[in-house]
Amino acid sequence: MDKLSKQQRHANMAAIRSKDTKPEMIVRRGLWSRGFRYRLNHKRLPGHPDLVLRKYRTCIFVNGCFWHGHKCSLTPDPSPKGEGSTDLESSECCKIPKTNREFWVAKIRRNKKRDKEEQKKLAAMGWHCITVWECELKPAKREETLDSIAFTLNHIWLQDHGAKTIPYPKLDEEDIQMPLAAEDRV
């Protein structure tokens, strides 16, 4: 049984935003201060990623632990639609509500499935995907997480645009042992 009335629950759920959330703002400010430039919620890409860095061909998704089932263990669902199983274990950062449990389990299951499909589509289009979880942006881990994102973006750029090494042909003169200028001739 829900402790709130229908109107209170409706107002509570209506206040939850999908854009400009606190975790997303933390990532945006952290990347901007490190010199990365991005676009927000690109409409033409699958899943409308929170941040799009075209220079790095990278999409960043900032996910809430509850809404996307972070560290929740899902058991295989026997139903043909992939919904209906209540076998979902809570984790330290994602607590499944006890009220209306079947609804929340089905919703989280659908969200996880949708996220996976969208990232596959982006990878097929040649985009790299980074998922940042809300619990990774707590003050104790925040700087480490932002540094890790910056390192990953720089690694991606170097991998895509780095200098290509071309082996030079071996010459016959290289096999001959020549004395160096500083050596005594024997």
WOMO-V842144 format. One record per pair of residues at least 12 apart in sequence whose C-alpha atoms are under 6 Angstrom apart, sorted by the first residue. I is the first residue (numbers start at 1). J is the second residue. If there is no record, write none. Layout:
I	J
I	J
//
This chain:
1	99
23	134
24	62
38	52
38	53
39	51
39	52
46	118
47	118
49	61
56	157
57	127
58	127
58	128
58	129
59	129
60	129
60	130
60	131
61	131
62	132
62	133
63	133
64	134
65	94
65	134
66	94
68	108
68	111
68	112
69	108
71	91
72	89
72	90
72	91
73	88
73	89
74	88
75	87
83	106
84	106
86	102
86	105
//
